[in-house]
């Protein structure tokens, strides 16, 4: 159990956020180290997040589970414990039966050198997960692939690096085999200055960090593409100040299983140590607090997203 820091309720006993973004589980899953990328079991009983050491020297996936007496203390997930390989960007399928993540572990278990980053998958087995297996070349190709997410009907979306940028791809598993990955058509992929796509489980929208746009507030901002009733899509729509800021590292966005909460990564810094002389002890303490300028995991009520979506769908199609 995590003791007095948490309750036995959902989200480690944290009160749900309102319309202003808050740090998620500060001092519990948000440790002051770079933290982002969250996924939950559909019933909320397991939470997984990504944690990074400076310089991307290590990347691991942490897990915590709710039990009868409360939540387990966060620990590195068993499949992420080999110090030779980096694991990041977890995603549990909407039905809770598959767990996708990204790793540079080699496909050959006898190899001792990392390979390109690729998407791996595990199947639910009892209360845990099977051994990871790398998705085939039809999905991963030969380049780095990142940030998998999957719709309820089995369409996998992810980012593949090609040339000087990244492209939003999709692939589908049919009768045990994956279709060759394809780039999403326009209005997607208009520029390679984009990052990690997150598809809505129902396929109603895709959330994407984009860089260099005129309405951006910072280095990368979160945008949404929204599907109209006729199957066409809007162009990218800025998601507003609820999730965007002047921070540089805003590259990871997701929803809670019930769609009521938006989680996102940001390296925005909370104002601290102001109005009084600095002490070395204060600076050391600041290092271990979330919101210290390292990427942290934030959450906010998802009502703003539905408002942005409604406005985008009401606008004339292009």
C-alpha positions as CSV (number, residue, x, y, z in Angstrom):
1,X,0.0,0.0,0.0
2,X,1.1,3.6,-0.6
3,X,-0.1,4.6,2.9
4,X,-1.5,8.0,3.7
5,X,-0.6,9.4,0.3
6,X,-3.5,7.7,-1.5
7,X,-6.9,6.4,-0.9
8,X,-8.4,3.2,-2.1
9,X,-10.6,4.9,-4.7
10,X,-9.9,5.3,-8.5
11,X,-6.9,7.2,-9.7
12,X,-4.9,6.4,-6.5
13,X,-7.5,8.1,-4.5
14,X,-6.9,11.5,-6.2
15,X,-9.9,13.9,-6.5
16,X,-10.9,14.3,-10.1
17,X,-9.6,17.5,-11.7
18,X,-11.7,20.5,-12.8
19,X,-11.4,22.8,-15.8
20,X,-7.9,23.9,-14.9
21,X,-5.1,21.4,-15.3
22,X,-3.5,19.9,-12.2
23,X,-0.5,17.6,-11.6
24,X,-1.6,13.9,-11.5
25,X,-0.7,12.0,-8.4
26,X,2.1,14.4,-7.3
27,X,4.7,12.6,-5.1
28,X,3.2,9.2,-6.1
29,X,3.6,8.7,-9.8
30,X,4.8,12.2,-10.6
31,X,8.2,12.0,-8.8
32,X,10.1,15.0,-10.1
33,X,11.8,12.9,-12.8
34,X,10.5,13.2,-16.4
35,X,7.1,11.5,-16.4
36,X,4.5,11.2,-19.2
37,X,2.6,8.6,-21.2
38,X,-0.2,7.0,-19.2
39,X,-2.6,4.1,-19.8
40,X,-5.1,2.4,-17.6
41,X,-7.1,-0.9,-17.6
42,X,-10.7,-0.2,-18.7
43,X,-11.9,-0.6,-15.1
44,X,-9.1,1.7,-13.8
45,X,-7.6,-1.0,-11.6
46,X,-4.1,-0.8,-13.1
47,X,-2.2,2.4,-14.1
48,X,1.0,2.5,-16.2
49,X,3.2,5.5,-16.8
50,X,6.5,6.3,-18.5
51,X,9.5,7.6,-16.6
52,X,12.8,8.9,-18.2
53,X,16.2,9.6,-16.8
54,X,18.0,12.8,-18.1
55,X,19.4,12.5,-21.5
56,X,17.0,9.6,-22.3
57,X,19.6,7.2,-20.7
58,X,16.9,5.1,-19.3
59,X,13.2,4.9,-20.1
60,X,11.0,2.6,-18.1
61,X,7.3,1.9,-17.6
62,X,6.0,2.0,-14.0
63,X,2.9,0.2,-12.8
64,X,0.6,0.3,-9.9
65,X,-2.4,-1.8,-9.1
66,X,-5.4,-1.4,-6.9
67,X,-5.9,-4.2,-4.3
68,X,-8.3,-4.8,-1.5
69,X,-6.2,-2.7,0.9
70,X,-5.4,0.2,-1.5
71,X,-2.9,0.8,-4.2
72,X,0.5,-0.9,-4.6
73,X,3.5,1.3,-4.4
74,X,4.6,2.1,-8.0
75,X,7.4,-0.1,-9.3
76,X,9.0,-0.8,-12.7
77,X,6.8,-3.2,-14.6
78,X,8.4,-6.7,-15.0
79,X,8.7,-6.4,-18.8
80,X,10.6,-3.1,-18.5
81,X,13.3,-4.1,-16.0
82,X,16.1,-5.1,-18.3
83,X,18.6,-2.2,-18.0
84,X,19.9,-2.7,-21.5
85,X,16.6,-1.7,-23.2
86,X,14.4,1.3,-23.1
87,X,10.6,1.0,-22.8
88,X,8.1,3.8,-23.2
89,X,4.6,4.9,-24.4
90,X,2.3,2.2,-23.0
91,X,-1.2,1.7,-24.4
92,X,-3.8,-0.8,-23.3
93,X,-6.4,-1.6,-25.9
94,X,-10.0,-0.5,-25.1
95,X,-11.1,-4.1,-24.2
96,X,-8.1,-4.6,-21.9
97,X,-6.9,-7.6,-23.7
98,X,-3.7,-6.2,-25.3
99,X,-0.9,-4.0,-24.1
100,X,1.2,-2.1,-26.7
101,X,4.4,-0.3,-25.9
102,X,7.6,1.0,-27.6
103,X,11.1,-0.4,-27.0
104,X,14.5,-0.5,-28.6
105,X,15.0,-4.1,-27.4
106,X,16.2,-6.4,-30.3
107,X,13.8,-8.8,-31.8
108,X,16.4,-11.6,-31.4
109,X,16.5,-12.5,-27.7
110,X,20.2,-13.5,-28.1
111,X,21.2,-10.1,-29.4
112,X,23.0,-7.7,-27.0
113,X,22.6,-4.5,-28.9
114,X,19.5,-2.3,-29.1
115,X,17.7,-2.1,-32.4
116,X,15.4,0.6,-33.8
117,X,12.5,1.6,-31.6
118,X,9.5,-0.5,-32.5
119,X,6.0,-1.4,-31.3
120,X,5.7,-4.5,-29.1
121,X,2.5,-6.2,-27.8
122,X,1.6,-8.4,-24.9
123,X,-1.7,-10.3,-24.4
124,X,-3.6,-10.5,-21.1
125,X,-3.0,-13.7,-19.2
126,X,-4.8,-14.0,-15.9
127,X,-3.9,-11.0,-13.8
128,X,-0.7,-10.2,-15.8
129,X,0.7,-10.0,-19.3
130,X,2.4,-12.5,-21.7
131,X,5.9,-12.2,-22.9
132,X,6.3,-9.2,-25.3
133,X,6.5,-9.8,-29.0
134,X,7.5,-7.3,-31.7
135,X,4.9,-6.4,-34.2
136,X,5.9,-7.6,-37.7
137,X,7.7,-5.6,-40.3
138,X,4.3,-4.8,-42.0
139,X,3.8,-2.5,-39.0
140,X,7.2,-1.5,-37.8
141,X,9.1,-1.3,-41.1
142,X,12.8,-0.5,-40.8
143,X,12.6,2.9,-39.1
144,X,11.7,4.0,-35.5
145,X,8.1,3.8,-34.6
146,X,6.4,5.4,-31.6
147,X,3.3,6.1,-29.7
148,X,0.8,3.3,-30.5
149,X,-2.9,3.6,-29.8
150,X,-5.8,1.5,-31.1
151,X,-9.5,1.9,-31.7
152,X,-12.1,-0.4,-30.4
153,X,-12.5,-2.0,-33.8
154,X,-8.7,-2.8,-34.0
155,X,-7.1,0.0,-36.1
156,X,-3.7,0.7,-34.7
157,X,-2.3,4.3,-35.1
158,X,1.3,5.3,-34.5
159,X,4.1,7.6,-35.6
160,X,6.8,6.3,-38.0
161,X,10.0,8.3,-38.5
162,X,11.0,8.6,-42.2
163,X,13.5,11.1,-43.4
164,X,13.5,14.3,-41.4
165,X,10.1,13.9,-39.7
166,X,7.4,11.7,-38.5
167,X,4.3,10.4,-40.2
168,X,1.0,9.2,-38.8
169,X,0.4,5.6,-39.8
170,X,-2.3,3.0,-39.4
171,X,-2.5,-0.7,-39.7
172,X,-5.2,-3.4,-38.9
173,X,-4.9,-7.0,-37.7
174,X,-7.1,-9.3,-39.7
175,X,-7.4,-13.0,-39.1
176,X,-4.1,-13.0,-37.1
177,X,-2.1,-11.0,-39.7
178,X,-1.4,-7.2,-39.9
179,X,-2.1,-5.2,-43.0
180,X,0.9,-3.2,-44.3
181,X,1.0,0.2,-42.5
182,X,-0.2,3.2,-44.5
183,X,0.0,6.9,-44.0
184,X,-3.2,8.6,-43.1
185,X,-4.5,10.6,-46.0
186,X,-5.2,14.3,-46.0
187,X,-5.9,16.4,-44.0
188,X,-3.4,14.4,-42.0
189,X,0.4,14.4,-42.6
190,X,0.4,17.8,-44.3
191,X,3.7,18.3,-42.5
192,X,6.3,16.1,-40.9
193,X,6.5,18.5,-37.9
194,X,4.3,16.4,-35.8
195,X,4.6,13.9,-33.0
196,X,2.7,11.3,-31.1
197,X,-0.9,10.6,-32.3
198,X,-3.6,9.4,-30.0
199,X,-6.7,8.0,-31.5
200,X,-10.1,8.0,-29.7
201,X,-11.2,4.4,-29.1
202,X,-14.4,5.1,-31.1
203,X,-12.4,6.7,-33.9
204,X,-14.2,10.1,-33.5
205,X,-11.0,12.1,-33.3
206,X,-7.2,12.0,-33.3
207,X,-5.1,14.2,-31.0
208,X,-1.7,15.1,-32.2
209,X,1.2,17.4,-31.0
210,X,2.1,19.7,-33.9
211,X,5.1,22.1,-34.1
212,X,5.6,25.5,-35.8
213,X,2.0,26.5,-36.4
214,X,0.9,30.1,-36.3
215,X,-1.5,29.6,-33.4
216,X,1.0,27.6,-31.3
217,X,1.7,28.8,-27.7
218,X,5.0,26.9,-27.4
219,X,7.4,24.5,-28.9
220,X,4.7,21.9,-29.5
221,X,1.0,22.2,-28.9
222,X,-1.8,19.7,-28.8
223,X,-4.3,19.7,-31.7
224,X,-7.3,17.7,-32.7
225,X,-8.6,16.3,-36.0
226,X,-12.3,15.5,-35.7
227,X,-14.3,13.1,-37.9
228,X,-17.6,14.4,-39.4
229,X,-20.7,12.3,-39.8
230,X,-19.9,11.9,-43.5
231,X,-16.5,10.3,-42.7
232,X,-14.4,13.4,-43.7
233,X,-12.1,15.0,-41.2
234,X,-11.5,18.6,-40.0
235,X,-8.1,20.1,-40.3
236,X,-6.0,20.4,-37.1
237,X,-7.8,22.5,-34.4
238,X,-5.8,24.0,-31.5
239,X,-7.0,22.5,-28.2
240,X,-6.6,25.7,-26.3
241,X,-4.9,26.7,-23.0
242,X,-6.4,23.9,-21.0
243,X,-3.6,21.6,-22.2
244,X,-1.3,24.0,-24.1
245,X,1.3,26.4,-22.8
246,X,4.6,28.1,-23.7
247,X,6.4,24.9,-22.5
248,X,8.6,23.1,-25.0
249,X,7.8,19.4,-24.2
250,X,4.1,18.8,-24.8
251,X,4.2,15.5,-26.7
252,X,2.0,13.1,-25.0
253,X,-1.8,13.2,-24.6
254,X,-4.4,10.6,-23.7
255,X,-7.9,10.1,-22.3
256,X,-9.2,8.1,-19.3
257,X,-11.0,4.9,-20.3
258,X,-14.4,6.7,-19.6
259,X,-13.4,9.7,-21.7
260,X,-14.0,12.1,-18.8
261,X,-10.4,13.1,-18.1
262,X,-7.6,14.3,-20.5
263,X,-4.0,13.4,-19.4
264,X,-1.1,15.2,-21.0
265,X,2.6,15.7,-20.6
266,X,4.1,19.1,-20.1
267,X,7.4,20.5,-18.9
268,X,5.8,23.7,-17.6
269,X,7.2,24.8,-14.2
270,X,5.1,25.8,-11.2
271,X,6.2,29.0,-9.5
272,X,8.2,28.0,-6.4
273,X,11.1,29.4,-4.3
274,X,10.0,33.0,-5.0
275,X,10.0,35.9,-2.7
276,X,12.7,34.7,-0.3
277,X,16.4,34.1,-0.4
278,X,17.5,30.8,-2.0
279,X,19.0,28.0,0.1
280,X,20.8,24.9,-1.2
281,X,18.4,22.7,0.7
282,X,15.5,24.3,-1.1
283,X,17.1,23.7,-4.5
284,X,17.7,20.1,-3.7
285,X,14.1,19.7,-2.6
286,X,12.8,21.4,-5.8
287,X,14.6,18.8,-7.8
288,X,12.4,16.0,-6.4
289,X,9.1,17.9,-6.9
290,X,6.8,17.5,-10.0
291,X,6.2,20.7,-11.9
292,X,9.9,21.6,-11.5
293,X,10.5,22.1,-15.3
294,X,11.0,18.4,-16.0
295,X,8.2,16.8,-18.0
296,X,5.3,15.9,-15.7
297,X,1.9,14.2,-16.1
298,X,-1.1,16.6,-15.8
299,X,-4.8,16.0,-16.0
300,X,-7.9,18.1,-16.6
301,X,-11.6,17.6,-17.0
302,X,-12.4,16.6,-20.6
303,X,-15.3,19.0,-21.0
304,X,-13.2,21.5,-22.9
305,X,-12.4,18.8,-25.5
306,X,-16.0,18.2,-26.3
307,X,-16.6,21.9,-26.7
308,X,-13.7,22.2,-29.1
309,X,-15.0,19.2,-31.0
310,X,-18.5,20.6,-31.2
311,X,-17.3,23.9,-32.5
312,X,-15.0,22.3,-35.1
313,X,-17.8,20.1,-36.4
314,X,-20.2,23.0,-36.6
315,X,-17.8,24.9,-38.8
316,X,-18.2,24.6,-42.6
317,X,-16.3,21.7,-44.0
318,X,-13.3,22.2,-46.2
